[in-house]
């Protein structure tokens, strides 16, 4: 019932037509759990959307990772960093999708708070889960668009005229939601639903982005030292549904589907892949890097290389791959960077060497300078996290490397303002309090 509620313009979402949404859906544990599961089903029902392969695709095109093998206007705009404000992908697949999920989370939070029929333990757990999802959505919104409306309620009239909230305040809400989720989800152990460790893993990333080095290192250490996760020695096992490295993943819900990334990146049969790795990314791998051997595949006589982290495009057999959202390798890289910023270079190199060893590469000399250490961190993040959840695009922005890297690749067409996507034109028309990002009409 919740996921059937549609969006109007911007964050102006229709009020539920059926009063049973609150009076019945949150009347007992079973129905409340089904309502929250409905959000996950909605997230996984369509590929190329915000939380199902969209963030592994569009930012990778905008950065220096992927390019299309044939022209498609709406996606070409991401690659040439000239996105029209009326682009349906930046509107429906990213902006509207995010606010739809957020609105459903808000309905659940309010319904659970008001419910007298849902037991206290279930109410706390479900509230923690949806607060995690809401935080995840806002994390991507602020990194894609900058300042965005902060929608925390379900009043459609209020939501429809919200102005953009400063990024710092949005991040404060993200942290508040994740801290609440961390405390509420200590009993959750199934990694196909948000857990306390998933919240801590995302908190580690958020603290890194906010330059809170101690907190980033502490959160990452809490996940690493939990003993619940370990790096897979076999790189082909990293993205399997039973991977020991996975902190959080969503199970597919579409018929014959495994992961969204596998579906969009892996060609079917002898057909040409839709996306291929850039020459710059291919040459970024060091000689002997097993990640290139295992996570990159070629066709057309070795002329076209595409992401092969996930191995299944579609299958009528058993599902073997889920949508991996958070994994342990990133936590080592987060901690390495946070330690390096505290001038704890030897410790940072230790974390980098854990990742490098798994990739079949020699350890970094522990006597390297801090400057070289940061270069190695960027290198390892690039080759470990490529074509995965927008990491490279966001890394270039947060480290102020976008202009240096992307202007050299994309030439005079690159502008600093391209680091943010445009606010969809339809949302500007609907909400008089919204303003467009610089560089867009």
Secondary structure, DSSP 8 states (H G I E B T S, - for coil): --TT--B-STT-B---S-THHHHTTTSSHHHHHHHHHHHHHHHTTSTTBTTBBHHHHHHHHHTTSEEESS--HHHHHHHTT---TT-HIIIIIIIIHHHHHHHHHHHHHHHHHH-SSS-HHHHHHHHHHHHHHHHHHHHHHHHHHSSB----S--HHHHTT---B-HHHHHHHHHHHHHHHHHH-TT---TTS--HHHHHHHHHHHHHHTT-HHHHHHHHHHHHTTSS----SSGGGTTSTT-TTEEEEE---STTB--HHHHHHS--TTS--SEEE-HHHHHHS-TT-HHHHHHEEEETTTTEEEE-SS--SB-SS-----EEEEEHHHHHHHHHHHHHHTT-HHHHHHHHHHHHHHTT-----TT--HHHHHHHHHHHHHHHSTTSTTHHHHHHHHTT-HHHHHHHHHGGG--GGGGS----HHHHHH-TT----TT--
